[in-house]
């Protein structure tokens, strides 16, 4: 690992970029902290600008709203000040749980048993049953002909109601439900047992038939049951789309009706037409329908709306129903026993919450790593086992109420197309992480171990999502998250862990976690150099919200740095402070930061060096980090010069100071040389540079320095001077 003595003391020197790790795959021998010598050798501080880019590119969608504005977004000023979203995230995470208690059918309900469905229940369901009538007619025709029908559809898509309504429309009575534990081999036996009733017509429904690879539903099972049914008997079986079926010809797909149609049908059966129209037009109803809720939740919402119309439930209950039902679903996932939801599936849910919107393969890979940690927590004596094959992607996503989609993923080489996965409702990730951290504390050791492994991963996306997950935990329970995760990372000798701590604190602040600036202020003024490093990095990211306070803290830190070692300056920390100023300059608060740098430029040597180093660093940045991209600070100057803004005066003043100071002259001239090379290719850059250069000449020495540069600088690869140099030389004022 680099030490301060190994860093160049030159002002504005940047640490080497973060190097990728050779092996990020799970390995038992890599679990101990600080014991992998090869990993420590490769550990280098990533440049703050590159780290900021990774944070913006890989943050989850619940934290990315307004993030590019918050972190600068690659431009200075512009239309990037629409910072929104943190209050929404905070409300979801910290919103009151179980303030309103609703009864949602199917949540934590016991397994169904055999029994007759009351006629009143069938009549009530018929009153608000919604479906495509052409589809229903086709299913009825098949049922009359075959007497057996397998209805395949997603859970909670209304397939059970559809089965009952098909039998009801056939005029079948009675209708009996069979125990869901009935196996394929026992189908005929169950039907036979009910045949002794002597009814003219009989209907049977078996919901959620469980099948396995070693226990599939086969055509002979259904043919045997049909023989037992006789001429007036009918059987409908509902199954998941992933059910194991062999040579079954009686299968029909069930597509759920639109949630809006189901809600309207339920509300209209409970209220008069005028009231129903008013209820369905409420903004909270529109919001609810946009969230992709399951039909069981739609039915429960209709009941609540009817109670609201009758004055039995308030508007707050209506507004909160969507979130409360979501919380109930998440609680159901983690309260179910292993027989209902396997531990591996629960691990996938947690991983999807951390990597919501990320590549599916990556999420699945790291969910298996979490599964191993959870197994160890359950039983230390057991060797963790992860099945290599046999995972059905569709079934996993259906359980998680998620979807796959294709989208480009940002990489250091450019965008790469990826198959990704995300929750249908973006709030699920926040609610789920809160539930696991606060509702199931016994899972904390496994979760902390998992997050530590993610923080050590070589992939920026993985490290960023480790940080965003910890940010949610901090918003939920700041003391525990600080003590168990953030502080150990912040005091680690490994730069990569400290950088994850920086991102965690930044994102925690973004979603409204209190006291983050107070924590950073304390660390920046403290004695621990590693905590000071974390605080300085974080100031560059959250500083745009409070630029004056951030600059004051950075000035205090650099003064202390110079006081502690005037003859042996810590070049690493000096570089970090300069990079923090660079990020602040290239943020939406750039105008205020620039004015602050100029106002305090002559306070003392430490502040002077900090201002010029950060300014020269910022001048080296180009649009999209392209080699010949438009320089961001030069573009900033051109726009403000046209508008007559203060930066049009501050930028030339800092340029003159940087060129005149022996400590920064070399770096400043190098940046100017790069600008000239860009101007040789980009006309807009040439115009902007031609407008700036005359403002940099107020004395003979300044004229001599710039004219010498333009007369003697070579082109690229030692080629002749670029033609633009002569044109720019002509715009310099005469001596």
C-alpha positions, 0 to 999 in steps of 0.5 A: 500500500502506498505511504505518504512518503511514497507520494509526490509532494507536488501540489495537485498531484493525483494518486494512481487510479484504482487498479482492478483486482485479478480475482473477485470470485468468492473464496474462503481463504480471502475472507480474513481482513488484511491478510491477502498481501497481493490484494494489498499490493494492488490497492491504490487510491482511485482518483476522486474524479473517476470515483465520482463517475463510478458512483454516479454511473452505478448508484441504484435508481432510488438514489440516482434521481438528481444524483448527476446534479448533486455530483456535477454530472460531467458539466458545470452548471447547466440544467442539472439542478433538479435535485429530487428523490432523497425525500421520497427515499427517506420517506420509504425507508423511515415511513411509519410501519404498520400504522394502518392495518389492512387485511390483504387476502393471501398474505400469510394465509394458511394452506387451503384444505378440501371443502365446498365453496359456499354459493354466496361466495361464488355469487359475490365473486361473480359480481366483480369478476373481470376478464376478456369475455372471448377468452372466457368463452374459449375456456368454457368451450374447452372445459365442456369438451374435456371436463379437465382444464389446467389453468397456468398463470402467475401467483395472485393473478386471479387464476383461482377466481377464474377457475371458480367462475368458470365452474360457476358459469357452467352452472356446476353445483356444488363446487369443491376445493381440493387440498393443495397438498394433493399430489398428481398421483392422488387426483383420481382418488380425490375425485372419486371420494367426492363422487358418492354425493350423487349430485347431478353435476360436480366441480372440483378446483385444485389450486397451486398444485405443487410439482417437482421434476421427480413428481410431474403432472402427467397426461395419465393423471388427468385422464384417470381423473376425467374417467372418475368425473363422469359425464357431469363432473369437471376439474380445474387445476391452477399451476405456476407457469414453471410447473413441471408438466409432461405431455399435458394437452389440457393446459390453457394460459391465464392472463390477469385482467388490468388492475384498473378494471378489477378495481373499478368492478370491486368499487362499483359493487360496493358504492353507487355509480357517482361515488365510485367515479369520484373514488376512482378519480382520486390521485392516490388511486392513480398512484396506486394503480401505477405501482403494479400491485397484485390483484389481491391487493387491488381487491383489498384497496377497493374495500378500503375505498368503500370504507373511505366513502362511508367515512370509516377510513381517512384519506391518510389510510388511502394514501398509505395503502400502497406502501403498507401493502408493499411492507406486508409483502416484504414481511411475508417473504421473510416470515415464511418458513423454508417449505414456502420460500427457500433460504436461497430465494431469500438471499436472492431477494436481498441481493436484488434489493442491493443490485436493483436494476443491475445485471441479473447474472451478477445479482444471482452470483452474489446472492449465492455468496450471501446464501453461503453466509446465511447458511454459516449463520444458521449452522457453523458446523455445516459446510455451505452448499450452493446448487450449481444448476436447477435455478429457474430465472422466471420463477425467481423473478416472479417470486420477487415481483421483478422483471428482466430487461436489456440495457447498457451498463457503464464500464471503463471501456464504454457502454456494454449491453446487459440482461438486467433485473429490477423490482416492478416497484422501485420502493421494494429495495428500500423497504426490503433492506430496512426489513432485513436489517431491523426486523431480522437482526439475526441475519446481520452477521451474514449481511455484514460479512457479505457487504465486506466481500462486496467492498473488496470486489474488483468491479466498481458496480459491486463496490458502489452497490455495497455502499448504497446498501449500507446507506439504506442501513444507515438511514434506518439505524445510523448508530449500528451501521456506523459501528458495524460497517462504516467506521471499520471501513473508514479506518481500514488501511485499504483505500478501496474500503475507505472509498466504499465508506465515502460513497456510503456516507455520501449516499446516506446523506443523499437519502436524508440520513441526519448528522452526516455533515457533523460526522465529516466535520469531526473526522476532518478535524480529528487526529486519525488520518484515515478518517480525515481522508474519508471526510475530505473525499466526502466533502467533494461529493456532498459539498455542493449543498453547503459550499461555504462550509465545505470550503471552510473545512478544507481550508482548515484541513490544509492549514493543519496539514502544513502546520503538522509537516511544513518540511515533510508535507503529506503529498497524499493528503494534499492531493486529496484536498486538491481533488475535493476542491476540483469536484466542488468547482465542477459541481452545480455550486461551482460559481460559489466555490470559485468566488470562495477560492478567489476571496481566500486566495491570499490568506496564507500559503496553505490555502493559496496552494490548495486553491491553485491545485484544485483549480488546475486539476479542474481545468484539466477535465474535459467533457465526458473525459474524452481526450479531445473533449471540450474543456469544462472550465474553458466552456464555463468561462465562455458561457459566463463571459457571454452572460457577464457573470462573475466567473468570467472575472474569477477564472482569469484571475486564478489562471494568472495566479497559477501561471505566476506561482512557481509551485503550479506553473508547470502543471498550469502550462501543461493544461494550457498546452492540452487546451491548444491541442484540443483547439486545433481540432475543435473550433468552439474550443479555439474561439473560447481560448482566443477569448480567454488568453488576452485576459491572462496578460496584464504584465510583461512577464505574463505575455512572455510566458504565454507567447513562449508557449505558443511559439515553441510548443510542439504538436502531438508526437513531436510533430510541428507546432499546430497551426492554431498556435499561431492564430492564438499568438496573434490574439495576445495583446501587444507588450 
